[in-house]
Amino acid sequence: MANPTQAELEILAILWRLGESKIQAVNDELCKLRPVGYTTTLKTMQIMEQKGLLGRKKDGKSHIYFPVEQQHETQISLVDRLLQTAFAGSKSSLVMRLFEDKKVTKQELAEIKAYLQKIESAGEGESASELKK
């Protein structure tokens, strides 16, 4: 997968939520975050299609765009890239950095503890993605 920019990630987030959509609907959603011109959204989505981030199908005279990958797949790719480039592959360094300057709610902490217990009980043979099933 191509590495999406921040603006492309905003568009992907909208399309993951809406499903497939026309440019105008995506632009309307982007404008709720910040002012964005229609032609800017159009050009960005055309580039995203060229990069393989979006697919497109015809609907009369207009086009409907959709994300090529599911949100989970993109998140895995982005986190793996961050892990390798910024943390030299150290998962513990990444996790510790996440909590270094941020407050963690009791609910988040409970979810993390439960997940870690699940990993420990499963052993080293299974990946974290297999545990979600």
CYANA upper distance limits for C-alpha pairs under 8 A (distance plus 0.5 A):
  1 MET  CA     52 GLY  CA      7.61
  1 MET  CA     53 LEU  CA      7.67
  1 MET  CA     74 THR  CA      8.40
  1 MET  CA     77 SER  CA      8.25
  2 ALA  CA     51 LYS  CA      6.58
  2 ALA  CA     52 GLY  CA      7.39
  2 ALA  CA     53 LEU  CA      7.40
  3 ASN  CA     78 LEU  CA      8.21
  4 PRO  CA      8 GLU  CA      5.90
  4 PRO  CA      9 LEU  CA      6.45
  4 PRO  CA     53 LEU  CA      8.22
  5 THR  CA      9 LEU  CA      6.62
  6 GLN  CA     10 GLU  CA      6.88
  7 ALA  CA     11 ILE  CA      7.03
  8 GLU  CA     12 LEU  CA      6.61
  8 GLU  CA     44 THR  CA      7.61
  8 GLU  CA     45 MET  CA      8.27
  8 GLU  CA     48 MET  CA      7.63
  9 LEU  CA     13 ALA  CA      6.53
 10 GLU  CA     14 ILE  CA      6.91
 10 GLU  CA     30 LEU  CA      8.07
 11 ILE  CA     15 LEU  CA      6.76
 11 ILE  CA     26 VAL  CA      7.45
 11 ILE  CA     30 LEU  CA      7.94
 11 ILE  CA     45 MET  CA      8.39
 12 LEU  CA     16 TRP  CA      6.49
 12 LEU  CA     67 PRO  CA      7.02
 13 ALA  CA     17 ARG  CA      6.78
 13 ALA  CA     71 GLN  CA      8.28
 14 ILE  CA     18 LEU  CA      6.50
 14 ILE  CA     19 GLY  CA      8.48
 14 ILE  CA     26 VAL  CA      7.18
 14 ILE  CA     29 GLU  CA      7.62
 14 ILE  CA     30 LEU  CA      8.48
 15 LEU  CA     19 GLY  CA      5.51
 15 LEU  CA     20 GLU  CA      6.65
 15 LEU  CA     21 SER  CA      7.36
 15 LEU  CA     26 VAL  CA      7.89
 15 LEU  CA     66 PHE  CA      6.87
 15 LEU  CA     67 PRO  CA      6.99
 16 TRP  CA     67 PRO  CA      7.47
 16 TRP  CA     70 GLN  CA      7.84
 16 TRP  CA     71 GLN  CA      7.05
 19 GLY  CA     66 PHE  CA      6.96
 19 GLY  CA     67 PRO  CA      8.38
 20 GLU  CA     64 ILE  CA      6.74
 20 GLU  CA     65 TYR  CA      5.94
 20 GLU  CA     66 PHE  CA      4.88
 20 GLU  CA     67 PRO  CA      7.97
 21 SER  CA     25 ALA  CA      6.94
 21 SER  CA     26 VAL  CA      7.34
 21 SER  CA     64 ILE  CA      5.66
 21 SER  CA     65 TYR  CA      5.92
 21 SER  CA     66 PHE  CA      7.08
 22 LYS  CA     26 VAL  CA      7.12
 22 LYS  CA     62 SER  CA      8.07
 22 LYS  CA     63 HIS  CA      6.67
 22 LYS  CA     64 ILE  CA      5.17
 22 LYS  CA     65 TYR  CA      6.61
 23 ILE  CA     27 ASN  CA      6.52
 23 ILE  CA     38 TYR  CA      8.29
 23 ILE  CA     41 THR  CA      7.51
 23 ILE  CA     42 LEU  CA      6.78
 23 ILE  CA     45 MET  CA      8.34
 23 ILE  CA     63 HIS  CA      8.26
 23 ILE  CA     64 ILE  CA      7.84
 23 ILE  CA     65 TYR  CA      7.92
 24 GLN  CA     28 ASP  CA      6.57
 24 GLN  CA     38 TYR  CA      7.51
 25 ALA  CA     29 GLU  CA      6.87
 26 VAL  CA     30 LEU  CA      6.71
 26 VAL  CA     41 THR  CA      8.20
 27 ASN  CA     31 CYS  CA      6.61
 27 ASN  CA     36 VAL  CA      7.49
 27 ASN  CA     37 GLY  CA      7.98
 27 ASN  CA     38 TYR  CA      6.53
 27 ASN  CA     41 THR  CA      6.49
 28 ASP  CA     32 LYS  CA      7.25
 29 GLU  CA     33 LEU  CA      7.71
 30 LEU  CA     34 ARG  CA      6.84
 30 LEU  CA     35 PRO  CA      7.85
 30 LEU  CA     36 VAL  CA      7.15
 31 CYS  CA     35 PRO  CA      5.29
 31 CYS  CA     36 VAL  CA      6.11
 36 VAL  CA     40 THR  CA      7.21
 36 VAL  CA     41 THR  CA      7.56
 37 GLY  CA     41 THR  CA      7.02
 38 TYR  CA     42 LEU  CA      6.60
 39 THR  CA     43 LYS  CA      6.54
 40 THR  CA     44 THR  CA      6.59
 41 THR  CA     45 MET  CA      6.58
 42 LEU  CA     46 GLN  CA      6.67
 43 LYS  CA     47 ILE  CA      6.70
 44 THR  CA     48 MET  CA      6.63
 45 MET  CA     49 GLU  CA      6.70
 45 MET  CA     54 LEU  CA      7.87
 46 GLN  CA     50 GLN  CA      6.90
 47 ILE  CA     51 LYS  CA      6.67
 48 MET  CA     52 GLY  CA      6.73
 48 MET  CA     53 LEU  CA      5.62
 48 MET  CA     54 LEU  CA      6.13
 49 GLU  CA     53 LEU  CA      6.12
 49 GLU  CA     54 LEU  CA      4.97
 49 GLU  CA     55 GLY  CA      6.32
 49 GLU  CA     56 ARG  CA      7.81
 50 GLN  CA     54 LEU  CA      8.41
 52 GLY  CA     68 VAL  CA      7.52
 53 LEU  CA     67 PRO  CA      6.59
 53 LEU  CA     68 VAL  CA      6.05
 53 LEU  CA     69 GLU  CA      7.64
 54 LEU  CA     65 TYR  CA      6.87
 54 LEU  CA     66 PHE  CA      5.96
 54 LEU  CA     67 PRO  CA      4.99
 54 LEU  CA     68 VAL  CA      5.57
 55 GLY  CA     65 TYR  CA      6.12
 55 GLY  CA     66 PHE  CA      5.76
 55 GLY  CA     67 PRO  CA      6.63
 55 GLY  CA     68 VAL  CA      6.26
 56 ARG  CA     63 HIS  CA      6.86
 56 ARG  CA     64 ILE  CA      6.06
 56 ARG  CA     65 TYR  CA      4.97
 56 ARG  CA     66 PHE  CA      6.86
 57 LYS  CA     63 HIS  CA      6.08
 57 LYS  CA     64 ILE  CA      5.86
 57 LYS  CA     65 TYR  CA      7.14
 58 LYS  CA     62 SER  CA      6.59
 58 LYS  CA     63 HIS  CA      5.03
 58 LYS  CA     64 ILE  CA      6.74
 59 ASP  CA     63 HIS  CA      5.86
 59 ASP  CA     64 ILE  CA      6.98
 69 GLU  CA     73 GLU  CA      6.76
 69 GLU  CA     74 THR  CA      7.04
 70 GLN  CA     74 THR  CA      7.05
 71 GLN  CA     75 GLN  CA      6.65
 72 HIS  CA     76 ILE  CA      6.73
 73 GLU  CA     77 SER  CA      6.82
 74 THR  CA     78 LEU  CA      6.64
 75 GLN  CA     79 VAL  CA      6.49
 76 ILE  CA     80 ASP  CA      6.46
 77 SER  CA     81 ARG  CA      6.68
 78 LEU  CA     82 LEU  CA      6.69
 79 VAL  CA     83 LEU  CA      6.42
 80 ASP  CA     84 GLN  CA      6.62
 81 ARG  CA     85 THR  CA      6.50
 82 LEU  CA     86 ALA  CA      5.97
 82 LEU  CA     87 PHE  CA      7.56
 83 LEU  CA     87 PHE  CA      5.53
 83 LEU  CA     88 ALA  CA      6.91
 83 LEU  CA     89 GLY  CA      5.61
 83 LEU  CA     90 SER  CA      7.22
 83 LEU  CA     91 LYS  CA      7.36
 83 LEU  CA     94 LEU  CA      7.20
 84 GLN  CA     88 ALA  CA      5.38
 84 GLN  CA     89 GLY  CA      4.99
 84 GLN  CA     90 SER  CA      8.26
 85 THR  CA     89 GLY  CA      8.02
 87 PHE  CA     91 LYS  CA      8.09
 87 PHE  CA     93 SER  CA      6.96
 87 PHE  CA     94 LEU  CA      6.76
 90 SER  CA     94 LEU  CA      6.97
 91 LYS  CA     95 VAL  CA      6.71
 92 SER  CA     96 MET  CA      6.51
 93 SER  CA     97 ARG  CA      6.53
 94 LEU  CA     98 LEU  CA      6.82
 95 VAL  CA     99 PHE  CA      7.25
 96 MET  CA    100 GLU  CA      6.54
 97 ARG  CA    101 ASP  CA      8.09
 98 LEU  CA    102 LYS  CA      7.52
 99 PHE  CA    103 LYS  CA      7.56
 99 PHE  CA    104 VAL  CA      7.72
104 VAL  CA    108 GLU  CA      6.71
104 VAL  CA    109 LEU  CA      6.90
105 THR  CA    109 LEU  CA      6.67
106 LYS  CA    110 ALA  CA      6.59
107 GLN  CA    111 GLU  CA      6.71
108 GLU  CA    112 ILE  CA      6.66
109 LEU  CA    113 LYS  CA      6.61
110 ALA  CA    114 ALA  CA      6.60
111 GLU  CA    115 TYR  CA      6.64
112 ILE  CA    116 LEU  CA      6.64
113 LYS  CA    117 GLN  CA      6.64
114 ALA  CA    118 LYS  CA      6.71
115 TYR  CA    119 ILE  CA      6.80
116 LEU  CA    120 GLU  CA      6.66
117 GLN  CA    121 SER  CA      6.61
118 LYS  CA    122 ALA  CA      6.64
118 LYS  CA    131 LEU  CA      7.99
119 ILE  CA    123 GLY  CA      6.86
119 ILE  CA    124 GLU  CA      8.35
119 ILE  CA    128 ALA  CA      7.42
119 ILE  CA    131 LEU  CA      7.87
120 GLU  CA    124 GLU  CA      8.23
122 ALA  CA    126 GLU  CA      7.12
122 ALA  CA    131 LEU  CA      8.43
126 GLU  CA    130 GLU  CA      6.73
126 GLU  CA    131 LEU  CA      7.65
127 SER  CA    131 LEU  CA      7.22
128 ALA  CA    132 LYS  CA      7.35
129 SER  CA    133 LYS  CA      7.86
